[in-house]
Amino acid sequence: MPLARRLTLADAVAIGLGSMIGAGVFSVWGPATAAAGSGLLIALAVAAIVAFCNAMASAQLAAAHPVAGGTYTYARIEIGPWWGFIAGWCFVIGKLASCAAMAMTFAAYAAPAGWEPLVAAGAVAALTTVNCLGVTRTALATRILVVISLLGLAVVVAVGFSSAPDASPTPLPDPTAYGVLQGAGLLFFAFAGYARIATMGEEVVNPAHTIPRAVVLALTGALVVYVLVALVVMTTLGGDVVTSSAPLAEVVEGAGLPALAPVVRVAAAAASLGALLALLTGVGRTTLAMARESDLPRFLRAVHPRWQVPHRAEIAAGLIVVAVVLVADLRGAIGFSSFGVLLYYLIANAAAFRQPASARRHPRALAVVGVLGCLLLVNTLPVVASLIGTGVVLVGVAYRMLRLRLSRRRSDSPEG
């Protein structure tokens, strides 16, 4: 059963913003500044360039292939089934880790000490239920959470630019080329939400027109927000941001307005929930597409007859994320996710490069820059995260090889 086309341009932009303006904007500045130092804005520009190339590749592919599945579907068509499988597998495992990271971040802001894992698991269960009740409810909930997040960020930016600090901020660390690239890799993690728009191609009204516009609008909006927040953090906290776990709350506290800190914490919690909601939605759609092709168990391809969502895929994703948040930590989840996300976009750019001239909306050079950018950033990730990610990708490859071998045996048997 096909999915219903119900999402408008505003819905698609909201889902993209909800994915990008998530927990990263409230927590990424410490580790990114520790890596990039005073080159933080350069790192942000590098991340934005790579994200822009990836966004254009995703939009071009989505316009030509407006069905669920994102790069999993695009790569199957443009490059071949194996590349499609690797892209889809990297997306699913990377975004399941992203879901866990968002849930953990929400709990860190909203839960009493010691209750974080249970609160994170409860948030995942609640938002999985929202997704199972229909995509229009997902879009509405994401809009509400995006508005709350932007209000909180507006408070931080207004306070940061209008207040005069009592003393000069601590100098930022000196930048290095490797540090700037590592900072860009961390910041790219927060930009990656535009893929959620492309993976919902089967549910967007007039996708050939809506998806490219939604991707550009969502990415531009997120970039503006990130530049403003980066400037505030650099000018008010300086080098102290490196050791801060809640830098935006410290901005308002340092301005002599501690009463506004709870507002920022509420916004951070809302941003985490918005990103988690959109991430769960994207994972469910890619899982649906992979199950339709038997690259994941076909049990997961079911679409609910009333709500018209892939409910089994959504529930399976929710259960896995609940398990992860109960046993893993935030740093490990983010590192693992970044590995999968960058490989996913590398294949997306390669698929866009292979498209014929009749389907191409952007120069091939953008896809080349996207491939090189993904390769560059993935090599700045921690070694442990890369090794674990490589191992999980190989497990997926082994699973598909085994399935294909068993399928051939059945077809060759006398009963087959």
N, C-alpha and C positions, 0 to 999 in steps of 0.2 A: 504494500500500500504506500503510495507516495505521500510525502509530507505536505501540509497545507501552506500556501503562500500567504502569510498574514503580516509580515514585518515590513514597515514603511522605512523611508530614509531616516527619519528621526529615531525610530526603534533601533536600526542598525548602528547609527552613530552612537546612541546611548550604550549599546552593548559593547562597542569597541572602546569607548571612553571608560566604561565600568571595568574593563579588563586592564587597561593601561594605567588609569589613575587609581591604582590599588594600594596595597600595603607598601610598595616600593617607594613611593614618593614620601612616605612618612619615616622610612627606616634605612633607605639605601645610601644616604649621604655620608654616614660615618665610614663604612667600608670603602665607598667610592673615593672619598677624600683621602683616606689612608693610602690608597693606591695611587691616585692621580695628583694629590697635593694641590698646588695652586694651578695645575693644569686641568682642574675639574670641568671648566666650561669647554675646553678642547675635547675632553673625553665625552662630554655630553654631545658635542657636535659630531664626533666620530660615530657614536651610538645612533644618533639621529640619521646620519647619512646611510648607514647600513640598514636601519629600519625603513628608511624611505625607499631604498632599492628593493628591499623585500616586500614592502607594501605594494609597490607598483607591479612587481611580479605576481603577487597574490591577486591583485585586482584584475590584471590582464587575464590570468588563468581563470578566475571566477567568472568573468564576463563571457568567456568562450565555453565554459563548462559549468553552468549554473545548477549544480546538484550538490547534495550533501557529501562531505568527506574531505574537503580542502585539498591539500597537496597530495594526499593519498590517492584521490581520484585523478587529479591532474597529471601526476607523474605516471600513473598506470597508462594513461592515454598518450602522453607525449613522449615518454622514455621507455616504459615497459613495466610489466607487473612486479618484477622484483624491486625496482626503484620505488614504485608506489608502496609496496609493502614496507620497505625500510622507512620511508617517510611517515607512513601512518603509525608504525610501531614506535618511532622516535617521538611522534606527537603524543601518542597515548601515554607512554611511560613518562615523558617529560612533563606533560600537563597534569598527570596524576600527582606528581611530586609538587608541581606548582599549587595545586589545590590544597595539598597538605600544608605547604608553606603559608598560604593565605589564611587557612583555618588556625594555624598556630599563632600567626600575627594577631588575628582577631582576639584570640584568647589571651594573649599577652597584654592587650590593652583593656579587655573587658572582664576578665575572670579574676576572682580572688586568688591569692597565692596558694599554690598546691592543687587548684582545681582546673588548671589550664588544659590538660589533656581531655578531661571529660567535657568541658565547655566547647573545645574545638570539635570533638566528635559530635556533640549536639548540634552545632552550627552546620556541619556537613549533612547530618540527617535532615534537618529542617529545610535546607536549600535544595537537597535532592527531591524532597517532597514537592517543593514549589515547581521545580522543573518538570516533574511528572504530571502536574496539573495543567500544562499547556504553555506553549512558547509565548503567547501574548502576556501571560502572567509574569513570565521571566523578564520580558522587556519592560513591563511596568515597574516591577520590583527593582530592576537595574536602574531605571531612570530616577527613582526615589533615592537610591543609595548614592548615585552620582551627584545629585543636587546637594545632599548632606556633605559629601566629601569636598565638593567645590566651595561650599560655604565655610567649612573649617579651614581650607587652604587660603581662602580670601582673608580670613581673620589673621592668619600667620603673615601673609604678604603685607597687609595693611599695617600691622603692628611693626613688622620688621623695617619697612621703608619709612615709617613716620616717627619712630622712636630714635633717640640719640643714646647710644651706649655710654655707660659711665667711664669706661676706659677702652683703649684700642683693643680689638680682639687679638688673640694669640695668632702669630703668623702661621700661615699654611705651610705644610711641608713642601720642599722643593720637588718639582716634577721630574720624572724620567720617562723616556719613550715607552719602556715596558709598563711602567706604572700607569701611564695615561691609557694605554690599550687595555690593561686589566680593569681600570675604572670604567672604560667604555663597555667592556663585557658585563660588568655588574649593572650598569645603567641600562644596557640593552634588555636585560631581563624584565625591567619595568615597562619597556616600550612594546613588548611582544603581543599585546592584546588584539591588534588588528586582525590577526588570523581568525579570531572568533567570528568575524563578519563573513569571511570567505567560507568557513566550514558550514555556515548556515545558508548556503546558496540556494538550497531547495525550498527555503521558507521565506525568502525575500521577494517582495513584489517587484516586477520588472528588474530582475537581477543584473542584466547587462548594463543598465543605466544606474541602478541604485548602488550596487556594490563598489564600483570604482570611486564614486563620489563619497560614499560613507567612509571608505578606508582613508582617503585623503583628509576629509574633515576631522575624523577622529584622531589621526596621527598629528595633524597640525594643532589641534586643540591641546593634546597632551604635551606637545613640545613647548608651547607657550607657557603652560602651567609649570613644567619642569625648569625652564629658564628662569622664571620669576622666583621660584622657590630656591633654586641654586644660588641666585644672587643674594637673596635674604640670608641664607645660611652662611655664605662666605663672608658677608659684610658684618654680620652680628656675632656669630660664634667663632669664625676663623678656624684655627687649628683645633680648638676644643671639640669640634664636631666629631673628631676621630674617635673619641672615647665616649660619645653620647649614644645611649640606646633609644632615646626619644628626642631627637634634635629639634623638631618643630615645637614640641611642648616647651623645651628650654628657651626657644626664641621669645615666646610670650612671657615666660617667667623672668627671663633676663631683662625684659622691657619694663618690669615692675607691675605686670598684670597677671599674677598667678591665678586669678579667678577665671581667666580664659583658658587655662591649661585643660580643664575638663572638656571644654568645647573641642579642642584639638584632639583629645583622646577619643571622644565620640566620633569625630570625623574619621580618625584613623580606623576605628572599628567598622564604621560604615563602608569605608573604602575597601577594607579587607573582605567584607561580605559581598560587595559588588563584584570584585574580581573573582571571588570564589564561585559566585553564581554563574557568571559568564564562562569561567573555565570549565565548570561541570557541564554546561550546555555544549561547549565545543567538543569535549571528550566524548560525550554521548553520541554526537553526530558522526564523528570519525569512527567510533566503534561500530555504529550502525552500518556505515559504508563498508568497513572491512568485513563485517559479518555477512553482508550481502554477497561478497565475493569469496566467502569461506576462508578468508585470512584470519578470522577469529571465529569462535563457535557460532554456528548458524542460529542457535537459540537466541542470540542477542540481536537479531535483525528485526524482531517484532516491533510493530508500531501500534500503539493503543488505539482501538477503534473509535473511542470517544474523544480523547484528548489529542490524538494525532501527534504523539511524541514517541521516541524510542525508549519506552519505559524500562525494559529489561536492561538495556545498555546503561541508562541513567542509574538504575539501582545498583548494578554491578560496580560502576565507577564509584558510587557513594560508599559502598561497603569496603572497597580497597582503600579509599582515602581515610576512612575511619580507622582501619587497621594501621595505616602508616602514622597517623597523628598520635596514636596510643603508644608507639614504640620508637619513633624517630625524633631527631632534633631539627630545628629550623635551618641551621647552616648546611647540614647535609642535604636537606630537601632542596634548597636553592641551588647548590652546586650540581646536583644530579639533574635538576630541571634544565639548567642552562645548557648542559651538554646536549640533551635531546632536542631542545628548541633550536639551537644553532644548526644542528645537522638537518633538521626538518626544513629550515629556510634555505639551507644550501641546496637541497634537492628542489625546492620551489623555484629558485633562480635558474637552476639547470633546466627545469621543465619549461620555464618561460623562454629561455634561450632557444629551445628546440621548436617553439611554435612557428608556423609559417607566417610569411609577411602579411597575409590577409587577416590574421588574428592578432597581429602585434599592434599594440597601442603606444608602446614606448620603445626607444632605441635599445638594441641588444646590449649596448655598453652598460646600461643600468644593471642588467642581469649579471654581467661579468663582474662588475664592482660588488654586487651582492654576494656572489660566490666567494670572491677573494676576501671580502669583509668577514663573512661567516668563518672561513678558514682561519683568518687572523685572530678573531676573538675567541674561537674555541680553543686555540692553543695558549690562551692566557689563563684558562681555568686551572684550579688545583689538580694535581696529578691524581690524587685519590678519586676525585669525582669523575675524571676522564676514564680511569681504569674501570671503575664500577659501571659507568655508562656503556663503555665498550663491551663489557661482559654481558650486560642485559640485552644490548642490540644483538650480540651473537646468539643468545638464547632464543630470541625471536626468529632469527634466520634459521636456526636448527629446527625450531617448531615447524616453520613453513616447509622446509626441505622434507621433514618427516611426513607431513600431511600430503605433500605432492607425491611422495613415493608410495604411500598407502593408497592414494587415489588411483595411481597408475596400476597398482597390483589388482585392485578391485575391478578396474575396467578391462584388464587382461585376463581375469579369471573366467572359466566357462560360464559361471552363473551371471557374470557381469555383462 
